[in-house]
Amino acid sequence: MAYEGMIAETISMNGDKGEPISAYVARPLGAGPYPGVVLIHHAPGWDEFYRETTRRFAHHGYAAISHNLYHRAGEGKA
């Protein structure tokens, strides 16, 4: 089943040492509950391909998150 509306945004959460980690989250509109999926990016890093893929999972009824595995290098350096 495809969902027409979704919420998609970049968030910041704290890592185990309190460092900020950026993540892109998307989910269908509505209360849910929804099954979840975590996307792990490829070697070049966190890019538009993974944001689009995260949105595609939401379009198909999943709550999805893709976090920046290179957050320790600093924003924009991975």
C-alpha positions as a Python dict, from the first residue, in 0.01 Angstrom:
ca = {
    (1, 'M'): (0, 0, 0),
    (2, 'A'): (139, 342, -94),
    (3, 'Y'): (88, 641, 134),
    (4, 'E'): (36, 981, -28),
    (5, 'G'): (155, 1208, 252),
    (6, 'M'): (463, 1190, 469),
    (7, 'I'): (677, 1388, 708),
    (8, 'A'): (1047, 1401, 615),
    (9, 'E'): (1311, 1610, 789),
    (10, 'T'): (1671, 1629, 904),
    (11, 'I'): (1709, 1599, 1279),
    (12, 'S'): (1998, 1608, 1523),
    (13, 'M'): (2034, 1356, 1804),
    (14, 'N'): (2306, 1296, 2062),
    (15, 'G'): (2559, 1015, 2031),
    (16, 'D'): (2687, 814, 2326),
    (17, 'K'): (2935, 1089, 2421),
    (18, 'G'): (2687, 1370, 2362),
    (19, 'E'): (2817, 1460, 2014),
    (20, 'P'): (2551, 1568, 1764),
    (21, 'I'): (2459, 1317, 1492),
    (22, 'S'): (2254, 1428, 1193),
    (23, 'A'): (1985, 1194, 1067),
    (24, 'Y'): (1718, 1210, 800),
    (25, 'V'): (1383, 1067, 908),
    (26, 'A'): (1064, 1005, 713),
    (27, 'R'): (731, 845, 800),
    (28, 'P'): (379, 836, 660),
    (29, 'L'): (131, 1092, 791),
    (30, 'G'): (-93, 964, 1067),
    (31, 'A'): (-61, 810, 1408),
    (32, 'G'): (79, 472, 1303),
    (33, 'P'): (218, 248, 1435),
    (34, 'Y'): (452, 184, 1144),
    (35, 'P'): (724, -78, 1103),
    (36, 'G'): (1071, 75, 1108),
    (37, 'V'): (1384, 50, 896),
    (38, 'V'): (1736, 192, 944),
    (39, 'L'): (1932, 274, 629),
    (40, 'I'): (2313, 256, 638),
    (41, 'H'): (2481, 476, 377),
    (42, 'H'): (2750, 370, 131),
    (43, 'A'): (3121, 463, 146),
    (44, 'P'): (3087, 804, -25),
    (45, 'G'): (2867, 907, 265),
    (46, 'W'): (2528, 1045, 351),
    (47, 'D'): (2384, 1196, 34),
    (48, 'E'): (2064, 1272, -160),
    (49, 'F'): (2034, 908, -272),
    (50, 'Y'): (1983, 802, 91),
    (51, 'R'): (1741, 1085, 164),
    (52, 'E'): (1535, 979, -140),
    (53, 'T'): (1551, 612, -38),
    (54, 'T'): (1437, 706, 315),
    (55, 'R'): (1138, 891, 166),
    (56, 'R'): (1056, 590, -55),
    (57, 'F'): (1032, 364, 249),
    (58, 'A'): (794, 615, 411),
    (59, 'H'): (588, 621, 92),
    (60, 'H'): (542, 244, 134),
    (61, 'G'): (437, 263, 500),
    (62, 'Y'): (761, 250, 699),
    (63, 'A'): (911, 485, 954),
    (64, 'A'): (1267, 519, 821),
    (65, 'I'): (1589, 680, 939),
    (66, 'S'): (1927, 732, 773),
    (67, 'H'): (2196, 872, 1001),
    (68, 'N'): (2532, 1023, 913),
    (69, 'L'): (2791, 758, 1003),
    (70, 'Y'): (3069, 1010, 939),
    (71, 'H'): (2944, 1256, 1202),
    (72, 'R'): (3276, 1234, 1390),
    (73, 'A'): (3452, 1397, 1092),
    (74, 'G'): (3224, 1702, 1127),
    (75, 'E'): (2932, 1820, 918),
    (76, 'G'): (3008, 1854, 548),
    (77, 'K'): (3345, 1675, 571),
    (78, 'A'): (3240, 1318, 490),
}
